[in-house]
C-alpha cells in the first residue's frame, strides 16, 4: 500500500527561499511539510550580501533602475521587480529581526556576519546534527568571508523550533492538476498530498561541468514544473563568474578582484588577453568589472583550445592587502600562486531564468508556487549583485503567506495520480553517471559564456544524440529510476537552454554571441519554453505580460 502524507503546504527545498516560505506559511496558520534532501544549498555557501533599499541614502528608485537597466538590460519582469524593490525593506527587516540574522550595515543594503566565530562547516555540522551533515559540501568557505552559513543556521533554528514538519527525501514528480507530488523517502515511493506546493529547489548551475556552487543543483524543480505544464522563461541567461580557480585539488571558488593591478590574464601561448582583446591602454585586469565580457574573452580562448591563467608573478608584497580574500584562498589551496600562473575558467554562478511566475510566486499550475533561484523572469538579462538572497527571502515570505491563505480545496488532493513511479524498466545497463558527465561537458563548452550559431547547432545535435541513449536506459529499483529520470531532465534542460540561446540573435547581458555581438531593439522581448507532447517549443513573451494562475 502506498504511503500518503497529507498537509496544507508542501515546501520542497531548504535554502533561504524554502525555509522562509515554510516559516511564513506556518505562521499564517497552515500545516506545513518541508521536504529536504540533505544536500548543499547555495544559501549555505553564499557571500551573504543583501542588496536592497535598506536605509536612508539608498532609495528604492536607485535599486529599481540599477536592476532593471544597468544589469537587467531592459528585460526584467517589471511587475516582479517592482514588488521586490517596494516590499523587500519591510520583509527583510522583519526576517532579520524575527529570526536573529546577524548583519552589519553596508553602503548598499546589509551584509550577513558570522557572529559565532566558527568556521562555516562547523556551523553547519552543529546545525544539522544527525540529519544531514554528512551530505553537505565540504567547501564551506572556512578560508574566506562567506557568511551564508550564519544566515542558513539562524533560519534552520527557526524552522526546527516551529511547527513545520521536516521530512528527508527527494521530490520525484509534480501532478499537473493540483499540488501533489511523489517523493522518494528512504528509497520508497511516498505520495505527499498538499493543498499548495512551493518549489524552492534552487538553480541549475550543476548542469555545467564547472561551477562554484553545489553540483547537485540540477534543476529538479524546473523540470518538475515543466513536466506538469508550467513554462520556463529567460533560459538563455546564466550568470558566470570569469575568474574561478580550475586547479586540480583546489575547490572551484572565484577570485575576488582584490588582487594587485599588476596581475595579468594570460593564455597558454603567453599572450596578455586584456591587450589581445581590448587593445593597448585598456584597464588592468583588477579594474575590469564587466564579468560578462571577461567571461566571454576567457571562454573564447578555451573554445579555441587554449588554457587561461591569472599570473601574479610580477606582483609585489606591498601591493597585496593584508586581508586579501584572493591571497587567503590561494595561500591555502594553491600555495605557489606567486611562482606560477594559476589556471582559471568561467564557472556557472547563478541561474537567471527559471519557472515563470506571477507577483505572488504562483505558476500556471493550480496551487503551485516557485520561489528563489528556481523562479525566473525577475532579473532579465543579468542579476544585480547582492540581490539573490533578498529575492529568495522576500518572495519566500510573500509566497508562503499567499499559499497558506489561498489553499486549494482538500478534495483536489484526490486528483493526484495513484500510479507511483515505476521501480523497474528493461533497458541498457549504461551508467547514468558517465552520461551525466558527458552532458555537463557539452554544456560547459557549447552553452558557456561565448556562443555562436555553429557551436550551438553542434551542441544541440550532440545533446539530442545523448537523449536517445538515455531513452534506452533501464532500472531495477526506485533509486535507479531517480537517477535515469534526473539524467533525462538535465539533458532536456540543456536542450531548452540551447534552443533559447540559438534563437536570441543578439548579445545582451550574460548572453554573448560572437556572430551577433550587438544588442538590438528587436530582441527587447522575453522567451518562454514549454513542453508540447514529448517535445519542447519556444515562443516570445511581450514585456509586461503576466502568467495567469490556473484555477480548478
RODO-2510 file (C-alpha; in nm, 4 decimals, decimal comma):
residues 552
     n   res          X          Y          Z
     1     x     0,0000     0,0000     0,0000
     2     x     0,1285     0,3457    -0,0927
     3     x     0,2332     0,5711     0,1916
     4     x     0,0436     0,9018     0,1868
     5     x     0,1321     1,2197     0,3752
     6     x    -0,1294     1,4946     0,3856
     7     x    -0,0580     1,8593     0,4584
     8     x    -0,1753     2,2093     0,3733
     9     x     0,1509     2,3401     0,2276
    10     x     0,4448     2,1369     0,0991
    11     x     0,7726     2,3261     0,0589
    12     x     1,0410     2,1498    -0,1462
    13     x     1,3929     2,2736    -0,0720
    14     x     1,5662     2,4157     0,2342
    15     x     1,7731     2,7076     0,1177
    16     x     1,6768     3,0570     0,2299
    17     x     1,3724     3,0664    -0,0021
    18     x     1,2347     2,7353     0,1195
    19     x     1,2939     2,7957     0,4878
    20     x     1,1391     3,1436     0,4838
    21     x     0,8422     3,0171     0,2809
    22     x     0,7850     2,7319     0,5251
    23     x     0,8044     2,9659     0,8232
    24     x     0,5722     3,2230     0,6628
    25     x     0,3120     2,9584     0,5738
    26     x     0,3282     2,8064     0,9207
    27     x     0,2974     3,1439     1,0915
    28     x    -0,0078     3,2134     0,8731
    29     x    -0,1763     2,9106     1,0268
    30     x    -0,1103     2,6370     0,7706
    31     x     0,0116     2,2850     0,8406
    32     x     0,3491     2,2733     0,6623
    33     x     0,5814     1,9957     0,5481
    34     x     0,9363     2,0858     0,4425
    35     x     1,0882     1,8206     0,2151
    36     x     1,4678     1,8400     0,2124
    37     x     1,7294     1,6139     0,0551
    38     x     2,0194     1,6922     0,2911
    39     x     2,2431     1,8227     0,0127
    40     x     2,4123     2,1582    -0,0083
    41     x     2,2157     2,4714    -0,0887
    42     x     2,3587     2,7870    -0,2413
    43     x     2,2495     2,9836     0,0668
    44     x     2,4883     2,7917     0,2898
    45     x     2,7933     2,8925     0,0845
    46     x     2,6782     3,2360    -0,0283
    47     x     2,8652     3,5565     0,0461
    48     x     2,5746     3,6953     0,2462
    49     x     2,5384     4,0314     0,0712
    50     x     2,1846     4,1715     0,0936
    51     x     2,1324     4,4479    -0,1623
    52     x     1,8072     4,6404    -0,1255
    53     x     1,6867     4,9845    -0,0197
    54     x     1,7647     4,9068     0,3420
    55     x     1,8241     5,2561     0,4791
    56     x     1,8276     5,6274     0,4007
    57     x     2,0610     5,7258     0,1207
    58     x     1,9826     5,4188    -0,0852
    59     x     1,6413     5,4952    -0,2365
    60     x     1,4147     5,2382    -0,3958
    61     x     1,4253     5,4010    -0,7389
    62     x     1,8017     5,3686    -0,7427
    63     x     1,7697     4,9964    -0,6743
    64     x     1,4987     4,9592    -0,9390
    65     x     1,6989     5,1410    -1,2066
    66     x     2,0179     4,9500    -1,1274
    67     x     1,8454     4,6136    -1,1522
    68     x     1,6222     4,6997    -1,4473
    69     x     1,8546     4,8982    -1,6736
    70     x     2,2159     4,8557    -1,5657
    71     x     2,2182     4,4789    -1,5163
    72     x     1,8796     4,3561    -1,6391
    73     x     1,9307     4,5341    -1,9738
    74     x     1,5625     4,6159    -2,0077
    75     x     1,4376     4,2561    -1,9865
    76     x     1,3264     4,2400    -1,6225
    77     x     0,9691     4,1457    -1,5480
    78     x     0,8873     4,4898    -1,4111
    79     x     0,5900     4,3739    -1,2034
    80     x     0,8053     4,1170    -1,0230
    81     x     1,0884     4,3664    -0,9851
    82     x     0,8640     4,6458    -0,8583
    83     x     0,7159     4,4252    -0,5883
    84     x     1,0611     4,3095    -0,4810
    85     x     1,2006     4,6627    -0,4610
    86     x     0,8931     4,8023    -0,2833
    87     x     0,8455     4,5245    -0,0300
    88     x     1,1975     4,3975     0,0371
    89     x     1,2769     4,6640     0,3028
    90     x     0,9843     4,5625     0,5240
    91     x     1,0122     4,1896     0,4526
    92     x     1,3871     4,1756     0,5063
    93     x     1,3684     4,3903     0,8177
    94     x     1,1116     4,1552     0,9686
    95     x     1,3124     3,8439     0,8754
    96     x     1,6365     3,9841     1,0171
    97     x     1,4705     4,0803     1,3454
    98     x     1,2392     3,7810     1,3844
    99     x     1,4989     3,5118     1,3179
   100     x     1,8023     3,6863     1,4627
   101     x     2,0044     3,7163     1,1412
   102     x     2,3390     3,8795     1,2317
   103     x     2,4034     4,1685     0,9912
   104     x     2,6315     4,4672     0,9503
   105     x     2,5125     4,7831     0,7787
   106     x     2,6816     4,8423     0,4436
   107     x     2,6590     5,1338     0,1965
   108     x     2,4314     4,9230    -0,0230
   109     x     2,1985     4,7156     0,1930
   110     x     2,3432     4,4847     0,4572
   111     x     2,5933     4,2076     0,4939
   112     x     2,5381     3,8961     0,6997
   113     x     2,8154     3,8468     0,9518
   114     x     2,9376     3,5372     1,1255
   115     x     2,8699     3,6134     1,4888
   116     x     2,9854     3,2824     1,6316
   117     x     3,3484     3,2978     1,5240
   118     x     3,3138     2,9405     1,3989
   119     x     3,4097     2,8056     1,0596
   120     x     3,1256     2,7690     0,8138
   121     x     3,1363     2,3916     0,8115
   122     x     3,1363     2,3813     1,1921
   123     x     2,8199     2,5919     1,1958
   124     x     2,6534     2,3559     0,9510
   125     x     2,7694     2,0468     1,1363
   126     x     2,6242     2,1862     1,4566
   127     x     2,3046     2,2915     1,2837
   128     x     2,2414     1,9669     1,1014
   129     x     2,3316     1,7319     1,3829
   130     x     2,2417     1,3779     1,2830
   131     x     2,0003     1,4546     0,9988
   132     x     2,2157     1,5518     0,7076
   133     x     2,5562     1,6976     0,7900
   134     x     2,7298     1,4095     0,6188
   135     x     2,5702     1,5114     0,2903
   136     x     2,6699     1,8759     0,2977
   137     x     2,9525     2,0039     0,0826
   138     x     3,2927     2,0198     0,2488
   139     x     3,3711     2,3545     0,0848
   140     x     3,2098     2,5759     0,3445
   141     x     3,4401     2,8667     0,2832
   142     x     3,6345     2,8287     0,6069
   143     x     3,9066     3,0202     0,4277
   144     x     3,7208     3,3375     0,3328
   145     x     3,4463     3,5789     0,4294
   146     x     3,1418     3,3808     0,3288
   147     x     2,8677     3,4192     0,5870
   148     x     2,5753     3,2441     0,4239
   149     x     2,6311     2,9726     0,6816
   150     x     2,5244     3,2100     0,9600
   151     x     2,2085     3,3053     0,7702
   152     x     2,1323     2,9409     0,6956
   153     x     2,1953     2,8447     1,0567
   154     x     1,9564     3,1042     1,2001
   155     x     1,6768     3,0145     0,9589
   156     x     1,7309     2,6481     1,0318
   157     x     1,6986     2,7078     1,4067
   158     x     1,3716     2,8916     1,3462
   159     x     1,2346     2,6052     1,1347
   160     x     1,3347     2,3454     1,3927
   161     x     1,1607     2,5380     1,6702
   162     x     0,8434     2,5892     1,4632
   163     x     0,5538     2,3568     1,3824
   164     x     0,6987     2,2776     1,0405
   165     x     0,7365     1,9030     0,9824
   166     x     1,0715     1,8215     0,8232
   167     x     1,0980     1,5102     0,6046
   168     x     1,4198     1,3993     0,4410
   169     x     1,3626     1,2818     0,0866
   170     x     1,3597     1,3838    -0,2795
   171     x     1,0615     1,5028    -0,4812
   172     x     1,0180     1,2943    -0,7958
   173     x     0,7212     1,4384    -0,9839
   174     x     0,4573     1,7085    -0,9605
   175     x     0,0980     1,6462    -1,0610
   176     x    -0,0288     1,8810    -1,3299
   177     x    -0,3860     1,9089    -1,1970
   178     x    -0,3110     2,0055    -0,8402
   179     x    -0,0491     2,0497    -0,5695
   180     x     0,0618     1,6931    -0,5051
   181     x     0,3939     1,5129    -0,5535
   182     x     0,5556     1,1742    -0,5476
   183     x     0,8701     1,1598    -0,3361
   184     x     1,1486     0,9161    -0,2605
   185     x     1,1661     0,8779     0,1168
   186     x     1,4059     0,6118     0,2455
   187     x     1,4118     0,4538    -0,1029
   188     x     1,0337     0,4070    -0,1014
   189     x     0,7690     0,5967    -0,3014
   190     x     0,5575     0,8301    -0,0906
   191     x     0,2704     1,0482    -0,2125
   192     x     0,2574     1,3887    -0,0446
   193     x    -0,0929     1,5264    -0,0945
   194     x    -0,0949     1,9003    -0,0280
   195     x    -0,3231     2,1952    -0,0849
   196     x    -0,0304     2,4073    -0,2050
   197     x     0,3234     2,3251    -0,3180
   198     x     0,6121     2,5732    -0,3060
   199     x     0,9121     2,4817    -0,5214
   200     x     1,2313     2,6194    -0,3663
   201     x     1,4820     2,3761    -0,5164
   202     x     1,7426     2,6290    -0,6300
   203     x     1,9148     2,6816    -0,9621
   204     x     2,0617     2,4542    -1,2248
   205     x     2,4287     2,5501    -1,2270
   206     x     2,5189     2,1828    -1,1840
   207     x     2,4082     2,1245    -1,5437
   208     x     2,7536     2,2653    -1,6229
   209     x     3,0790     2,0798    -1,5681
   210     x     3,2416     2,3668    -1,3803
   211     x     3,0551     2,5616    -1,1121
   212     x     3,1416     2,7474    -0,7929
   213     x     2,8069     2,6387    -0,6448
   214     x     2,6972     2,2909    -0,5283
   215     x     2,6974     2,0471    -0,8223
   216     x     2,3756     1,8881    -0,7002
   217     x     2,1825     2,1907    -0,8352
   218     x     2,0470     2,0128    -1,1425
   219     x     1,7201     2,1955    -1,1988
   220     x     1,4906     1,9380    -1,0362
   221     x     1,2211     2,1971    -0,9638
   222     x     1,2405     2,3489    -1,3110
   223     x     1,1997     2,0041    -1,4671
   224     x     0,9082     1,9011    -1,2455
   225     x     0,7268     2,2258    -1,3209
   226     x     0,7922     2,1957    -1,6944
   227     x     0,6577     1,8391    -1,6998
   228     x     0,3470     1,9469    -1,5100
   229     x     0,2649     2,2196    -1,7621
   230     x     0,4440     2,5334    -1,6413
   231     x     0,6647     2,7483    -1,8634
   232     x     1,0333     2,8277    -1,8222
   233     x     1,1429     3,1823    -1,9019
   234     x     1,4789     3,3502    -1,9803
   235     x     1,6600     3,0177    -2,0197
   236     x     1,9362     3,1743    -2,2298
   237     x     2,0636     3,3764    -1,9343
   238     x     2,3114     3,2062    -1,6996
   239     x     2,5459     3,4146    -1,4875
   240     x     2,9105     3,3083    -1,4963
   241     x     3,1961     3,4267    -1,2797
   242     x     3,5021     3,4642    -1,5060
   243     x     3,7883     3,4004    -1,2640
   244     x     3,7210     3,0701    -1,0893
   245     x     4,0207     2,8588    -0,9896
   246     x     4,0411     2,5467    -1,2046
   247     x     4,3387     2,3699    -1,0478
   248     x     4,3493     2,0041    -0,9538
   249     x     4,2869     1,9588    -0,5814
   250     x     4,1551     2,3131    -0,5320
   251     x     3,7845     2,3980    -0,4925
   252     x     3,6213     2,5881    -0,7784
   253     x     3,5978     2,9152    -0,5886
   254     x     3,6062     3,2502    -0,7672
   255     x     3,8787     3,5053    -0,7035
   256     x     3,7668     3,8420    -0,5717
   257     x     3,9102     4,1476    -0,7535
   258     x     4,1185     4,2473    -0,4518
   259     x     4,4466     4,1421    -0,6113
   260     x     4,7106     4,3924    -0,7363
   261     x     4,6650     4,5775    -1,0633
   262     x     4,9891     4,4218    -1,1875
   263     x     4,8216     4,0790    -1,2114
   264     x     4,7766     3,9641    -1,5712
   265     x     4,5356     3,7438    -1,7590
   266     x     4,7313     3,5234    -1,9999
   267     x     4,6702     3,2196    -2,2179
   268     x     4,8818     2,9085    -2,2641
   269     x     5,0612     3,0809    -2,5545
   270     x     5,1760     3,3549    -2,3164
   271     x     4,9530     3,6246    -2,4653
   272     x     4,8163     3,9036    -2,2454
   273     x     4,4423     3,8648    -2,3026
   274     x     4,3389     4,2156    -2,1982
   275     x     4,5842     4,3549    -2,4544
   276     x     4,4818     4,0965    -2,7143
   277     x     4,1069     4,1501    -2,6897
   278     x     4,0812     4,5117    -2,5774
   279     x     4,3898     4,6777    -2,7243
   280     x     4,6659     4,8866    -2,5662
   281     x     4,5875     5,1370    -2,2940
   282     x     4,2891     4,9481    -2,1582
   283     x     4,2151     4,8874    -1,7908
   284     x     4,4145     4,6415    -1,5865
   285     x     4,2543     4,3075    -1,5095
   286     x     4,1814     4,4095    -1,1488
   287     x     3,9822     4,7105    -1,2732
   288     x     3,7768     4,5202    -1,5302
   289     x     3,4400     4,4632    -1,3657
   290     x     3,2370     4,3637    -1,6714
   291     x     3,2051     3,9970    -1,5771
   292     x     3,0081     3,9090    -1,8889
   293     x     3,2697     4,0421    -2,1301
   294     x     3,5561     3,8989    -1,9273
   295     x     3,3858     3,5586    -1,9226
   296     x     3,3376     3,5872    -2,2991
   297     x     3,7072     3,6591    -2,3519
   298     x     3,8201     3,3655    -2,1408
   299     x     3,5676     3,1203    -2,2854
   300     x     3,6588     3,2218    -2,6409
   301     x     4,0199     3,1258    -2,5705
   302     x     3,9155     2,7929    -2,4184
   303     x     3,6910     2,7081    -2,7146
   304     x     3,9894     2,7642    -2,9421
   305     x     4,1908     2,5100    -2,7450
   306     x     4,3996     2,7314    -2,5174
   307     x     4,4123     2,7334    -2,1383
   308     x     4,3753     3,0594    -1,9455
   309     x     4,5653     3,1696    -1,6353
   310     x     4,5867     3,4601    -1,3941
   311     x     4,9519     3,5484    -1,3444
   312     x     5,0616     3,7032    -1,0128
   313     x     5,4376     3,6591    -1,0636
   314     x     5,5030     4,0302    -1,1209
   315     x     5,3054     4,1428    -0,8173
   316     x     5,4924     4,2816    -0,5189
   317     x     5,4316     4,2074    -0,1494
   318     x     5,3433     4,5708    -0,0765
   319     x     5,0676     4,5604    -0,3390
   320     x     4,8687     4,2917    -0,1584
   321     x     4,6195     4,3977     0,1060
   322     x     4,6758     4,2154     0,4364
   323     x     4,3154     4,0910     0,4349
   324     x     4,3027     3,9988     0,0647
   325     x     4,0470     3,7206     0,0116
   326     x     4,2281     3,6082    -0,3028
   327     x     4,5591     3,5749    -0,1183
   328     x     4,3927     3,3973     0,1748
   329     x     4,2264     3,1422    -0,0505
   330     x     4,5250     3,0809    -0,2762
   331     x     4,7688     3,0538     0,0135
   332     x     4,5640     2,7615     0,1411
   333     x     4,4839     2,5796    -0,1826
   334     x     4,7468     2,6922    -0,4383
   335     x     5,0419     2,7891    -0,2154
   336     x     5,2816     2,8556    -0,5052
   337     x     5,0440     3,1018    -0,6725
   338     x     5,3142     3,3733    -0,6779
   339     x     5,5570     3,1400    -0,8542
   340     x     5,3464     3,0100    -1,1436
   341     x     5,0294     3,1126    -1,3271
   342     x     4,7045     2,9833    -1,1766
   343     x     4,4633     2,8192    -1,4205
   344     x     4,1133     2,9673    -1,4223
   345     x     3,7868     2,9141    -1,6103
   346     x     3,4439     3,0782    -1,6084
   347     x     3,2185     2,8972    -1,3607
   348     x     2,8402     2,8796    -1,3643
   349     x     2,7389     3,1005    -1,0752
   350     x     2,3672     3,1846    -1,0842
   351     x     2,0608     3,0694    -1,2783
   352     x     1,8797     3,3790    -1,4032
   353     x     1,5981     3,2045    -1,5897
   354     x     1,3522     2,9577    -1,4420
   355     x     0,9858     2,8830    -1,3826
   356     x     0,7541     3,1610    -1,4963
   357     x     0,5586     3,3059    -1,2021
   358     x     0,3319     3,5961    -1,1133
   359     x     0,3858     3,8537    -0,8391
   360     x     0,2656     3,6126    -0,5689
   361     x     0,5079     3,3454    -0,6890
   362     x     0,2297     3,1391    -0,8490
   363     x     0,2937     2,9290    -1,1572
   364     x     0,0265     2,8403    -1,4125
   365     x    -0,0312     2,5109    -1,2264
   366     x    -0,3096     2,5429    -0,9683
   367     x    -0,1742     2,5720    -0,6158
   368     x     0,1916     2,5524    -0,7219
   369     x     0,4457     2,8276    -0,6487
   370     x     0,8142     2,8766    -0,7316
   371     x     1,0471     3,0987    -0,5247
   372     x     1,4165     3,1792    -0,5215
   373     x     1,6532     3,0649    -0,7930
   374     x     1,4071     2,8107    -0,9340
   375     x     1,1856     3,1021    -1,0470
   376     x     1,2683     3,3167    -1,3491
   377     x     1,1781     3,6445    -1,5121
   378     x     1,2665     3,8981    -1,2463
   379     x     1,6322     3,9624    -1,3303
   380     x     1,6111     3,9912    -1,7083
   381     x     1,9455     3,9539    -1,8842
   382     x     2,1619     3,9546    -1,5707
   383     x     2,1359     3,9645    -1,1923
   384     x     2,2441     4,2631    -0,9861
   385     x     2,4966     4,1734    -0,7161
   386     x     2,3616     4,1014    -0,3689
   387     x     2,0004     4,0500    -0,4759
   388     x     1,9828     3,6687    -0,4812
   389     x     1,9188     3,6161    -0,1110
   390     x     1,6916     3,9201    -0,0954
   391     x     1,4751     3,7856    -0,3776
   392     x     1,4703     3,4374    -0,2217
   393     x     1,3618     3,5553     0,1223
   394     x     1,1258     3,8328     0,0139
   395     x     0,9350     3,6145    -0,2296
   396     x     0,9638     3,3217     0,0087
   397     x     0,7671     3,5247     0,2651
   398     x     0,5192     3,6542     0,0056
   399     x     0,4537     3,3109    -0,1459
   400     x     0,4403     3,1314     0,1874
   401     x     0,1681     3,3615     0,3185
   402     x    -0,0230     3,3593    -0,0096
   403     x    -0,0179     2,9796    -0,0300
   404     x    -0,1355     2,9425     0,3291
   405     x    -0,4308     3,1744     0,2788
   406     x    -0,5303     3,0534    -0,0707
   407     x    -0,5280     2,6774    -0,0273
   408     x    -0,6768     2,4532    -0,2931
   409     x    -0,9865     2,2593    -0,1814
   410     x    -0,8890     1,9468     0,0076
   411     x    -1,0896     1,7326    -0,2350
   412     x    -0,8455     1,8302    -0,5099
   413     x    -0,5737     1,6290    -0,3409
   414     x    -0,7529     1,3137    -0,4558
   415     x    -0,6808     1,4106    -0,8157
   416     x    -0,3153     1,3270    -0,7661
   417     x    -0,2198     1,0235    -0,9679
   418     x    -0,2304     0,6974    -0,7760
   419     x     0,0340     0,5451    -1,0023
   420     x     0,3685     0,5535    -0,8215
   421     x     0,6966     0,5910    -1,0122
   422     x     0,7926     0,2686    -1,1934
   423     x     1,0581     0,0814    -0,9961
   424     x     1,1646    -0,1419    -1,2863
   425     x     1,2158    -0,0986    -1,6589
   426     x     1,4084    -0,3116    -1,9039
   427     x     1,6860    -0,1377    -2,0909
   428     x     2,0554    -0,0969    -2,1429
   429     x     2,2787    -0,1021    -1,8392
   430     x     2,4789     0,2090    -1,9186
   431     x     2,5991     0,4055    -1,6183
   432     x     2,3999     0,7283    -1,5783
   433     x     2,6978     0,8935    -1,4076
   434     x     2,9038     0,8648    -1,7267
   435     x     2,6287     1,0164    -1,9372
   436     x     2,5746     1,2996    -1,6892
   437     x     2,9425     1,3875    -1,7213
   438     x     2,9023     1,3968    -2,0993
   439     x     2,6054     1,6322    -2,0779
   440     x     2,7993     1,8593    -1,8440
   441     x     3,0985     1,8662    -2,0782
   442     x     2,8746     1,9610    -2,3696
   443     x     2,7100     2,2463    -2,1803
   444     x     3,0421     2,3751    -2,0491
   445     x     3,1761     2,4231    -2,3993
   446     x     2,8660     2,4843    -2,6072
   447     x     2,6390     2,6745    -2,3670
   448     x     2,9046     2,8730    -2,1840
   449     x     2,9614     3,2486    -2,1916
   450     x     3,0795     3,2563    -2,5589
   451     x     2,8263     3,1350    -2,8148
   452     x     2,7726     3,1168    -3,1908
   453     x     2,5156     2,9565    -3,4170
   454     x     2,7611     2,6929    -3,5382
   455     x     2,8615     2,5967    -3,1843
   456     x     2,5018     2,5931    -3,0608
   457     x     2,3837     2,3838    -3,3565
   458     x     2,6604     2,1307    -3,2964
   459     x     2,5825     2,1202    -2,9238
   460     x     2,2102     2,0716    -2,9857
   461     x     2,2787     1,7754    -3,2135
   462     x     2,5073     1,6183    -2,9533
   463     x     2,2522     1,6711    -2,6762
   464     x     1,9833     1,5014    -2,8811
   465     x     2,2108     1,2073    -2,9528
   466     x     2,2653     1,1646    -2,5801
   467     x     1,8925     1,1930    -2,5211
   468     x     1,8484     0,8915    -2,7476
   469     x     2,0936     0,6928    -2,5361
   470     x     1,9236     0,7993    -2,2150
   471     x     1,5836     0,6937    -2,3503
   472     x     1,7137     0,3371    -2,3761
   473     x     1,8267     0,3079    -2,0144
   474     x     1,6553     0,0762    -1,7694
   475     x     1,6473     0,0467    -1,3925
   476     x     1,5778    -0,2105    -1,1215
   477     x     1,4608    -0,0022    -0,8251
   478     x     1,3374     0,3408    -0,7218
   479     x     1,6894     0,4785    -0,6861
   480     x     1,7659     0,3652    -1,0408
   481     x     1,4509     0,5333    -1,1696
   482     x     1,5503     0,8535    -0,9889
   483     x     1,8975     0,8558    -1,1461
   484     x     1,7737     0,7960    -1,5005
   485     x     1,4934     1,0486    -1,4611
   486     x     1,7333     1,3149    -1,3369
   487     x     1,9707     1,2423    -1,6243
   488     x     1,6909     1,2785    -1,8801
   489     x     1,5795     1,6014    -1,7146
   490     x     1,9285     1,7520    -1,7195
   491     x     1,9588     1,6749    -2,0903
   492     x     1,6191     1,8340    -2,1576
   493     x     1,7106     2,1475    -1,9636
   494     x     2,0320     2,1678    -2,1661
   495     x     1,8210     2,1382    -2,4820
   496     x     1,5873     2,4153    -2,3620
   497     x     1,8794     2,6436    -2,2867
   498     x     2,0367     2,5723    -2,6245
   499     x     1,7138     2,6471    -2,8111
   500     x     1,6727     2,9800    -2,6301
   501     x     2,0378     3,0755    -2,6814
   502     x     2,0278     2,9952    -3,0516
   503     x     1,7017     3,1782    -3,1125
   504     x     1,8157     3,5034    -2,9444
   505     x     2,0276     3,6521    -3,2205
   506     x     2,1958     3,9334    -3,0296
   507     x     2,4284     3,9875    -2,7337
   508     x     2,2647     4,1124    -2,4138
   509     x     2,3708     4,0729    -2,0500
   510     x     2,5107     3,7278    -1,9870
   511     x     2,4142     3,6103    -2,3379
   512     x     2,7128     3,6814    -2,5644
   513     x     2,7105     3,5779    -2,9319
   514     x     3,0292     3,6150    -3,1372
   515     x     2,8164     3,6147    -3,4554
   516     x     2,5697     3,8717    -3,3179
   517     x     2,7877     4,0963    -3,0979
   518     x     2,5440     4,3877    -3,0611
   519     x     2,2338     4,4410    -2,8501
   520     x     1,9292     4,5127    -3,0691
   521     x     1,5894     4,6659    -3,0055
   522     x     1,4252     4,3844    -3,1995
   523     x     1,5141     4,1489    -2,9136
   524     x     1,3644     4,3651    -2,6384
   525     x     1,1433     4,0665    -2,5532
   526     x     1,1497     3,7571    -2,3416
   527     x     1,1366     3,3912    -2,4433
   528     x     0,9483     3,1070    -2,2776
   529     x     0,9866     2,7316    -2,3203
   530     x     0,7141     2,4737    -2,2650
   531     x     0,6525     2,1062    -2,3305
   532     x     0,4212     2,0221    -2,6172
   533     x     0,3732     1,6478    -2,6114
   534     x     0,7187     1,4957    -2,5782
   535     x     0,8993     1,7923    -2,7330
   536     x     0,9952     2,1468    -2,6409
   537     x     0,8601     2,4574    -2,8064
   538     x     0,9700     2,8152    -2,7599
   539     x     0,7788     3,1390    -2,8022
   540     x     0,8053     3,5110    -2,7303
   541     x     0,6555     3,6930    -2,4320
   542     x     0,5856     4,0639    -2,4560
   543     x     0,7373     4,2622    -2,1725
   544     x     0,4787     4,3216    -1,9030
   545     x     0,2764     4,0090    -1,9758
   546     x     0,1971     3,8126    -1,6608
   547     x     0,1159     3,4411    -1,6488
   548     x    -0,2388     3,3633    -1,5488
   549     x    -0,2517     3,1448    -1,2397
   550     x    -0,4611     2,8396    -1,3123
   551     x    -0,7713     2,7552    -1,1121
   552     x    -0,9623     2,4341    -1,0772
***
